[in-house]
Amino acid sequence: MIVEPTIEGSVMLPAVDTNPKILVDVRRRAPATKLGTDEVVDRFVEQAFQWWVGPEIERRKAQGEKPLPLQGAQVTIDLGRPPVVRLNHEFRFIVKVRKPDPSLAPGQDVMPEDMGEIVDLMVAGEDSNAAHFTIVRIGDGWLAAFDFTYNRTRSQEAARRAAEFLRAAERALEAGDHFAFADTLYTAVELAAISELITFPDLVALQSKTHSTTKTKVNQTYKIEQLMDGNADPRFKNLFNRLFDLRFSRKYDIERAEPPIPVTEAAELLTQAREWTERAELGPSPTALRPLARK
């Protein structure tokens, strides 16, 4: 594992064999069957081994690969491709830790059990946009992490651009450039919406290149949230629709000189857009981590 100057580090599981073709033997079940008292989580870990890890082990066994003790397993699920299962030293992941050992120097190799409290675990490299299930042995216990958020890296980039266009909108409003304000404010809100929409397993949202598709997805998402809990917040949906109509109805209408967004409404729309972009910058919820029962 390589410890970065911040609290984030990149972890490589210790290699258990120099042969890249390995096989683990877990007797077709998870290393532990209980994760605290959360039966839902317990059941998911068991199913992850039934659906992905166990069949991969059996596939390798059928190919004559050598059984080895299980040190870790990771399943990455990306849109448009089958799940990928990696075992032991075949995968990397990034962790965030709380209060790391101050004696550790950047770039120093350490064992996972020496890291302190792990507060987040993420996939690394080419899989950074994939959802994942990861289980890894740390000391004499296990840590399970699962995150079914898609496109984390892409979402972060969309949120960064949203904040950039929001700053441009603020400057335009201060300068009295009302048409530029309407255009850049809409772009900021649209990018904030995209940063959230693409975290769901939706290829249409990810691959869309049209404003109308994004608008449709924003409104569909609101309806789904309303059906689920009956208390969805309509402000951002209304903000998106309002800016969409104002921007596209007036941008190229050179017969009308009045501002596309009334001056009395501009400040309120800017405040709502700022709240949305700030929420997008916070990103999805952290990975769900569960310490498994020690053996």
Backbone hydrogen bonds, N-H to C=O, Kabsch-Sander energy under -0.5 kcal/mol:
donor,donor_aa,acceptor,acceptor_aa,energy
2,I,10,S,-3.8
3,V,1,M,-0.5
3,V,108,Q,-1.0
4,E,2,I,-0.5
4,E,8,E,-1.3
9,G,95,V,-2.5
10,S,2,I,-2.7
11,V,9,G,-0.5
11,V,93,F,-3.0
13,L,91,F,-0.7
22,I,20,P,-0.9
23,L,66,K,-1.2
25,D,68,L,-1.4
26,V,24,V,-0.5
29,R,26,V,-1.4
36,G,34,K,-0.5
38,D,35,L,-1.6
39,E,37,T,-1.2
42,D,38,D,-2.2
43,R,39,E,-2.5
44,F,40,V,-2.1
45,V,41,V,-2.4
46,E,42,D,-2.0
47,Q,43,R,-2.4
48,A,44,F,-2.7
49,F,45,V,-1.6
50,Q,46,E,-1.8
51,W,47,Q,-3.3
52,W,48,A,-2.1
53,V,48,A,-1.7
54,G,49,F,-2.9
56,E,52,W,-1.9
57,I,53,V,-2.3
58,E,54,G,-2.4
59,R,55,P,-2.4
60,R,56,E,-2.2
61,K,57,I,-2.5
62,A,58,E,-2.3
63,Q,59,R,-0.9
64,G,61,K,-1.8
65,E,60,R,-2.1
68,L,23,L,-2.6
73,A,135,I,-2.7
74,Q,86,R,-2.7
75,V,133,F,-3.1
76,T,74,Q,-0.5
76,T,84,V,-2.4
77,I,131,A,-3.0
78,D,76,T,-0.5
81,R,78,D,-1.4
84,V,76,T,-2.5
86,R,74,Q,-2.9
86,R,84,V,-0.5
88,N,72,G,-3.2
90,E,87,L,-2.0
91,F,88,N,-1.0
93,F,11,V,-1.7
94,I,122,M,-3.4
95,V,9,G,-2.3
96,K,120,D,-2.4
97,V,7,I,-1.9
98,R,117,E,-2.8
99,K,97,V,-0.5
104,L,101,D,-1.9
107,G,3,V,-2.4
108,Q,105,A,-2.3
110,V,1,M,-0.9
114,D,111,M,-2.1
115,M,112,P,-1.7
117,E,98,R,-0.8
119,V,96,K,-2.9
119,V,117,E,-0.5
120,D,96,K,-1.4
122,M,94,I,-3.5
124,A,92,R,-0.8
127,D,124,A,-1.5
128,S,125,G,-1.9
130,A,127,D,-2.1
131,A,77,I,-2.4
132,H,147,D,-2.6
133,F,75,V,-2.2
134,T,145,A,-3.6
135,I,73,A,-2.8
136,V,143,L,-2.3
137,R,71,Q,-2.9
138,I,141,G,-2.2
141,G,138,I,-1.9
142,W,292,L,-0.5
143,L,136,V,-2.5
144,A,290,R,-2.7
145,A,134,T,-3.5
146,F,288,A,-2.0
147,D,132,H,-2.7
150,Y,199,T,-2.3
151,N,129,N,-3.1
153,T,128,S,-0.6
155,S,151,N,-2.8
156,Q,152,R,-2.3
157,E,153,T,-1.8
158,A,154,R,-2.3
159,A,155,S,-2.3
160,R,156,Q,-2.1
161,R,157,E,-2.2
162,A,158,A,-2.1
163,A,159,A,-2.1
164,E,160,R,-1.6
165,F,161,R,-2.5
166,L,162,A,-2.0
167,R,163,A,-2.0
168,A,164,E,-1.7
169,A,165,F,-2.2
170,E,166,L,-2.3
171,R,167,R,-2.1
172,A,168,A,-2.3
173,L,169,A,-2.5
174,E,170,E,-2.2
175,A,171,R,-1.8
176,G,172,A,-0.6
176,G,173,L,-1.0
177,D,172,A,-2.7
178,H,176,G,-1.5
181,F,177,D,-2.2
182,A,178,H,-2.3
183,D,179,F,-2.0
184,T,180,A,-2.7
185,L,181,F,-2.5
186,Y,182,A,-1.9
187,T,183,D,-2.0
188,A,184,T,-2.2
189,V,185,L,-2.2
190,E,186,Y,-2.9
191,L,187,T,-2.5
192,A,188,A,-2.0
193,A,189,V,-2.3
194,I,190,E,-2.5
195,S,191,L,-2.4
196,E,192,A,-1.0
196,E,193,A,-0.6
197,L,193,A,-2.8
198,I,194,I,-2.3
199,T,196,E,-1.3
200,F,197,L,-1.5
202,D,200,F,-2.6
206,L,202,D,-1.8
207,Q,203,L,-2.7
208,S,204,V,-1.2
214,T,210,T,-1.3
215,K,211,H,-2.3
216,T,212,S,-2.3
217,K,213,T,-2.4
218,V,214,T,-2.4
219,N,215,K,-2.1
220,Q,216,T,-2.4
221,T,217,K,-2.5
222,Y,218,V,-1.8
223,K,219,N,-1.9
224,I,220,Q,-2.3
225,E,221,T,-2.6
226,Q,222,Y,-2.4
227,L,223,K,-2.2
228,M,224,I,-2.0
229,D,225,E,-2.3
230,G,225,E,-0.6
230,G,226,Q,-1.7
238,N,234,P,-2.7
239,L,235,R,-2.6
240,F,236,F,-2.6
241,N,237,K,-2.3
242,R,238,N,-2.5
243,L,239,L,-2.5
244,F,240,F,-2.6
245,D,241,N,-2.2
246,L,242,R,-2.3
247,R,243,L,-2.8
248,F,244,F,-2.0
249,S,245,D,-1.6
250,R,246,L,-1.2
251,K,247,R,-1.6
253,D,250,R,-1.0
254,I,252,Y,-1.5
256,R,253,D,-1.3
265,E,262,P,-1.7
266,A,262,P,-1.6
267,A,263,V,-0.7
269,L,265,E,-2.2
270,L,266,A,-2.4
271,T,267,A,-2.1
272,Q,268,E,-2.1
273,A,269,L,-2.4
274,R,270,L,-2.3
275,E,271,T,-1.9
276,W,272,Q,-2.0
277,T,273,A,-2.6
278,E,274,R,-2.3
279,R,275,E,-1.9
280,A,276,W,-2.3
281,E,277,T,-2.2
282,L,278,E,-1.3
283,G,279,R,-0.8
283,G,280,A,-0.8
288,A,146,F,-1.8
289,L,287,T,-0.6
290,R,144,A,-2.6
292,L,142,W,-2.9
293,A,34,K,-1.4
295,K,140,D,-1.6
